[in-house]
Amino acid sequence: MSCTAASLSVGTTVTFTVVVRVNPSLTDGTVISNTVTATTTTTDSIAANNQATATTTAKTPLLVISQVYGGGGNSGAAYQNDFVELFNRGTTTVDFSVTPYSVQYASSAGSFSLANKVDLTTGTMAPGQYLLVKLASGG
C-alpha cells in the first residue's frame, strides 16, 4: 500500500490513518508489524529518520455468544424477553468504555433494525465472566 502527500515544508508532518482487520484465524500472540518509510526526490540530510515500525500483538477474540433465548414473550414462554449470554473466554478484562460492542439480531422476518440492537458501552467483563443481555420482547 502506498500513501502520498503533497510536498511538505521542513518540520511539518502529515498523518495517514490505516484501518486493518486481522484475520480471525490468526494465532493468538502473533506479532503484527507495520513499517512506514518516507522518501523524497530531493537531498535528505538526515536519512536515518525516514523509517519507523510499530508492532501490535494479535489477541484471540475475547467475547463469544454462549447461549441465546429467542422465545421471549411468545405464547407459553417462560420469559417475556429474548436474551443473549456472552462469555469472556480471553485472558484480559473487556472494558466496554474503551472498546464498545453491540449485540444485533434479526427479527423473525429476517430484517435488522435499531430496535434489535443493544449497545454495550459501559462496564467491564473479567476473564471467565458471563454477561446476560436483555433484548426485545417477542410478544
N, C-alpha and C positions, 0 to 999 in steps of 0.2 A: 504494500500500500504506500502511496506517496501523497503528501500534502504540500501544497505550495503557497507561500505567502508573497505578497508584493515586496518590493525592495524595502529593507529595514535600515534605519539610521543606526549609527553606533550607539550601543547602550539600550536599545529598545527591545521589547520582547513580543512574541506572538504565542497564543495558546491555541492548540488544536485538541478537541475532545474526541476520543475514540471509544466507542462502546463495544465491548467484547462479550460475547455469550459463550461460556465454556460448555463444551460437550459434556452432557451428564454422565457419560461412561468413563470420563477421565478419572484415573485412580486418585483417591484421597491422598493428599500430601505432595502431589505433583507440583513442581515449581514452574511457574509460567514467567517468562522474561519478555520484556518489551524494551527494545532499544531504539533510540531516536538518534539520527545523525543530521547535522546541519552542514550544508555545503554552500559554497559561494563561487561565483565566476570571477571574483577579484582576489587579490592577495589577502591572505588571512594571517595576521601576525601572531595569533595565539591558536594554533590548530588543535592544541590539547583539550580545549573546552568545547569541541564540536560534537561530542557524543555523550550520551547518558543512558543508563539502563535502570529500569525499575523492575522489581520482581514481586510476585504475589504467590501464595500457596493455595492451590485448589482444595476446597473442603467438600466432603460428601454433603449432599443436601440434608439439612437438619430436620425439617418438618415433613412428616408423612401423614396421610389420612389413614387412621387406624380403623374407624368404623363410621358407618352412615346409617341414620334412621330417617327414611324418607316418607313414612306414612302418617306423619303428624297431622291431626285434625280430620283425618278420614273417618268414616263411619266405623265405630268399634275400635278405633285406635287407642292405644294406651296413653299417648301423649298428644297434646294439642299442636305442637310444633315439630318441624323437621330439625335434626341435629347432625352435626359432623364433629367427630372426635379427632383431634390432631395429636400427634406424638412427636416429641423431640428425641430423635434417635442419635443426635450428634453428641459431641463431647464438650460443647460450649453452650452457654445460655443464649437464647434468642431474645434480643431486645427489640420489640416492635416499634419503639420510638426511633430507633436507628435504622432498622430495616423493616418497613411496613409490609404486611402481607394482606391478602384478601381471599375470602372464600366465595366462589361464584358457582352457581349451578343453574341448570336449565329447568324450565317449567315442564309439566307433563306433556305439553305440546312441543317441547324441544327448543324453545326460544329462550334467549338470555335477556335480562333487563336489570336495571339498577335495583329493582325491588328484590332481586335474587342475588344480592351481593352484600357481604358483611366485610367491612374494613377492620383490620387488626392493626391499630396504630399506637396503642399504649400497652404497657405491661411487659412482662418477661415470661419465658418458659425455660426452666432449668433442664439439663440433660435428664432423660428418663421421665420427664413430666408429661402429663396429658392435659389437653385443654378441650372442653366441650363448648362448641359454638352453636348458639341457638339461631335457627333460621326461621323462615316464614311458616305460618300455619297453612296447612293444605286444605283446611275446611272453611 
